[in-house]
Amino acid sequence: MSWAVQRFVTTAEAFHARPIPEQPTRQVWMCDPTGPALVLGSTQPTALVDREACAEAGVAVVRRRSGGGAVDVVPGEVVWVDLLLPVDDPLWEEDVGAAFAWVGDAWVAALADLGVDAVAHPGPLRRSRWSDVVCFAGLGPGEVTVRERKVVGVSQRRVRAGSRFQCAALLRWDPDRLLGLLRLSEDERSAARSALAGAAVGLDVRPDDLTAALIRRLP
């Protein structure tokens, strides 16, 4: 089975709003965001967001339909790829946690092709004090690390017809900028800054090289 590849140059809000087709096939959706956005997980409270700080920085506030913590989307600093899989596909896995395995393996193989030694987390979910707030503060099944620092975050949205795996690969990690968009006390911000500094790291790769390698390595 082959993968159909589409590239979208659009806002984070418009891309997240794209529905899973009623009869999905294997598809790769690549997004080049046209502006910065703070993307909240499906269950995160809006009270977490400092609206004034976001407005001043020109950052849109967007909610995705998959779970996890907030992601700071900045054009040129993240490689954003969604993978669509139909329910009748051989890769489909009923177990939600186990369903991430092939996604993580594909990212690891793609990074290996670019000379980056990475590891996919097999699970279970590894939480931290800040993982419910910031996506890259925790580690879920299929997510990818380099020297124990997270480089690829993955979330999943399921409907009856299939799944949409939403993947964000970091090219730059700036927790201070992200924390500056959240409504935190000074003590919380200081604690989070210390905890997040070494939680993730940006990849020293060309974005187009990474997406091309990922597509080649998809099962």
Secondary structure as a PSIPRED ss2 file (coil, helix, strand):
# PSIPRED VFORMAT (PSIPRED V4.0)

   1 M C   1.000  0.000  0.000
   2 S C   1.000  0.000  0.000
   3 W C   1.000  0.000  0.000
   4 A E   0.000  0.000  1.000
   5 V E   0.000  0.000  1.000
   6 Q E   0.000  0.000  1.000
   7 R E   0.000  0.000  1.000
   8 F E   0.000  0.000  1.000
   9 V E   0.000  0.000  1.000
  10 T E   0.000  0.000  1.000
  11 T C   1.000  0.000  0.000
  12 A H   0.000  1.000  0.000
  13 E H   0.000  1.000  0.000
  14 A H   0.000  1.000  0.000
  15 F H   0.000  1.000  0.000
  16 H H   0.000  1.000  0.000
  17 A H   0.000  1.000  0.000
  18 R C   1.000  0.000  0.000
  19 P C   1.000  0.000  0.000
  20 I C   1.000  0.000  0.000
  21 P C   1.000  0.000  0.000
  22 E C   1.000  0.000  0.000
  23 Q C   1.000  0.000  0.000
  24 P C   1.000  0.000  0.000
  25 T C   1.000  0.000  0.000
  26 R C   1.000  0.000  0.000
  27 Q E   0.000  0.000  1.000
  28 V E   0.000  0.000  1.000
  29 W E   0.000  0.000  1.000
  30 M E   0.000  0.000  1.000
  31 C E   0.000  0.000  1.000
  32 D E   0.000  0.000  1.000
  33 P E   0.000  0.000  1.000
  34 T C   1.000  0.000  0.000
  35 G C   1.000  0.000  0.000
  36 P C   1.000  0.000  0.000
  37 A E   0.000  0.000  1.000
  38 L E   0.000  0.000  1.000
  39 V E   0.000  0.000  1.000
  40 L E   0.000  0.000  1.000
  41 G C   1.000  0.000  0.000
  42 S C   1.000  0.000  0.000
  43 T C   1.000  0.000  0.000
  44 Q C   1.000  0.000  0.000
  45 P C   1.000  0.000  0.000
  46 T H   0.000  1.000  0.000
  47 A H   0.000  1.000  0.000
  48 L H   0.000  1.000  0.000
  49 V E   0.000  0.000  1.000
  50 D C   1.000  0.000  0.000
  51 R H   0.000  1.000  0.000
  52 E H   0.000  1.000  0.000
  53 A H   0.000  1.000  0.000
  54 C H   0.000  1.000  0.000
  55 A H   0.000  1.000  0.000
  56 E H   0.000  1.000  0.000
  57 A H   0.000  1.000  0.000
  58 G C   1.000  0.000  0.000
  59 V C   1.000  0.000  0.000
  60 A E   0.000  0.000  1.000
  61 V E   0.000  0.000  1.000
  62 V E   0.000  0.000  1.000
  63 R E   0.000  0.000  1.000
  64 R C   1.000  0.000  0.000
  65 R C   1.000  0.000  0.000
  66 S C   1.000  0.000  0.000
  67 G C   1.000  0.000  0.000
  68 G C   1.000  0.000  0.000
  69 G C   1.000  0.000  0.000
  70 A E   0.000  0.000  1.000
  71 V E   0.000  0.000  1.000
  72 D E   0.000  0.000  1.000
  73 V E   0.000  0.000  1.000
  74 V C   1.000  0.000  0.000
  75 P C   1.000  0.000  0.000
  76 G C   1.000  0.000  0.000
  77 E C   1.000  0.000  0.000
  78 V E   0.000  0.000  1.000
  79 V E   0.000  0.000  1.000
  80 W E   0.000  0.000  1.000
  81 V E   0.000  0.000  1.000
  82 D E   0.000  0.000  1.000
  83 L E   0.000  0.000  1.000
  84 L E   0.000  0.000  1.000
  85 L E   0.000  0.000  1.000
  86 P E   0.000  0.000  1.000
  87 V C   1.000  0.000  0.000
  88 D C   1.000  0.000  0.000
  89 D C   1.000  0.000  0.000
  90 P C   1.000  0.000  0.000
  91 L C   1.000  0.000  0.000
  92 W C   1.000  0.000  0.000
  93 E C   1.000  0.000  0.000
  94 E C   1.000  0.000  0.000
  95 D C   1.000  0.000  0.000
  96 V C   1.000  0.000  0.000
  97 G C   1.000  0.000  0.000
  98 A H   0.000  1.000  0.000
  99 A H   0.000  1.000  0.000
 100 F H   0.000  1.000  0.000
 101 A H   0.000  1.000  0.000
 102 W H   0.000  1.000  0.000
 103 V H   0.000  1.000  0.000
 104 G H   0.000  1.000  0.000
 105 D H   0.000  1.000  0.000
 106 A H   0.000  1.000  0.000
 107 W H   0.000  1.000  0.000
 108 V H   0.000  1.000  0.000
 109 A H   0.000  1.000  0.000
 110 A H   0.000  1.000  0.000
 111 L H   0.000  1.000  0.000
 112 A H   0.000  1.000  0.000
 113 D H   0.000  1.000  0.000
 114 L C   1.000  0.000  0.000
 115 G C   1.000  0.000  0.000
 116 V C   1.000  0.000  0.000
 117 D C   1.000  0.000  0.000
 118 A C   1.000  0.000  0.000
 119 V E   0.000  0.000  1.000
 120 A E   0.000  0.000  1.000
 121 H C   1.000  0.000  0.000
 122 P C   1.000  0.000  0.000
 123 G C   1.000  0.000  0.000
 124 P C   1.000  0.000  0.000
 125 L C   1.000  0.000  0.000
 126 R E   0.000  0.000  1.000
 127 R C   1.000  0.000  0.000
 128 S C   1.000  0.000  0.000
 129 R C   1.000  0.000  0.000
 130 W C   1.000  0.000  0.000
 131 S C   1.000  0.000  0.000
 132 D C   1.000  0.000  0.000
 133 V C   1.000  0.000  0.000
 134 V E   0.000  0.000  1.000
 135 C H   0.000  1.000  0.000
 136 F H   0.000  1.000  0.000
 137 A H   0.000  1.000  0.000
 138 G C   1.000  0.000  0.000
 139 L E   0.000  0.000  1.000
 140 G C   1.000  0.000  0.000
 141 P C   1.000  0.000  0.000
 142 G C   1.000  0.000  0.000
 143 E C   1.000  0.000  0.000
 144 V E   0.000  0.000  1.000
 145 T E   0.000  0.000  1.000
 146 V E   0.000  0.000  1.000
 147 R C   1.000  0.000  0.000
 148 E C   1.000  0.000  0.000
 149 R E   0.000  0.000  1.000
 150 K E   0.000  0.000  1.000
 151 V E   0.000  0.000  1.000
 152 V E   0.000  0.000  1.000
 153 G E   0.000  0.000  1.000
 154 V E   0.000  0.000  1.000
 155 S E   0.000  0.000  1.000
 156 Q E   0.000  0.000  1.000
 157 R E   0.000  0.000  1.000
 158 R E   0.000  0.000  1.000
 159 V E   0.000  0.000  1.000
 160 R C   1.000  0.000  0.000
 161 A C   1.000  0.000  0.000
 162 G E   0.000  0.000  1.000
 163 S E   0.000  0.000  1.000
 164 R E   0.000  0.000  1.000
 165 F E   0.000  0.000  1.000
 166 Q E   0.000  0.000  1.000
 167 C E   0.000  0.000  1.000
 168 A E   0.000  0.000  1.000
 169 A E   0.000  0.000  1.000
 170 L E   0.000  0.000  1.000
 171 L C   1.000  0.000  0.000
 172 R C   1.000  0.000  0.000
 173 W C   1.000  0.000  0.000
 174 D C   1.000  0.000  0.000
 175 P H   0.000  1.000  0.000
 176 D H   0.000  1.000  0.000
 177 R H   0.000  1.000  0.000
 178 L H   0.000  1.000  0.000
 179 L H   0.000  1.000  0.000
 180 G C   1.000  0.000  0.000
 181 L C   1.000  0.000  0.000
 182 L E   0.000  0.000  1.000
 183 R C   1.000  0.000  0.000
 184 L C   1.000  0.000  0.000
 185 S C   1.000  0.000  0.000
 186 E H   0.000  1.000  0.000
 187 D H   0.000  1.000  0.000
 188 E H   0.000  1.000  0.000
 189 R H   0.000  1.000  0.000
 190 S H   0.000  1.000  0.000
 191 A H   0.000  1.000  0.000
 192 A H   0.000  1.000  0.000
 193 R H   0.000  1.000  0.000
 194 S H   0.000  1.000  0.000
 195 A H   0.000  1.000  0.000
 196 L H   0.000  1.000  0.000
 197 A C   1.000  0.000  0.000
 198 G C   1.000  0.000  0.000
 199 A C   1.000  0.000  0.000
 200 A E   0.000  0.000  1.000
 201 V C   1.000  0.000  0.000
 202 G C   1.000  0.000  0.000
 203 L C   1.000  0.000  0.000
 204 D C   1.000  0.000  0.000
 205 V C   1.000  0.000  0.000
 206 R C   1.000  0.000  0.000
 207 P H   0.000  1.000  0.000
 208 D H   0.000  1.000  0.000
 209 D H   0.000  1.000  0.000
 210 L H   0.000  1.000  0.000
 211 T H   0.000  1.000  0.000
 212 A H   0.000  1.000  0.000
 213 A H   0.000  1.000  0.000
 214 L H   0.000  1.000  0.000
 215 I H   0.000  1.000  0.000
 216 R H   0.000  1.000  0.000
 217 R H   0.000  1.000  0.000
 218 L C   1.000  0.000  0.000
 219 P C   1.000  0.000  0.000
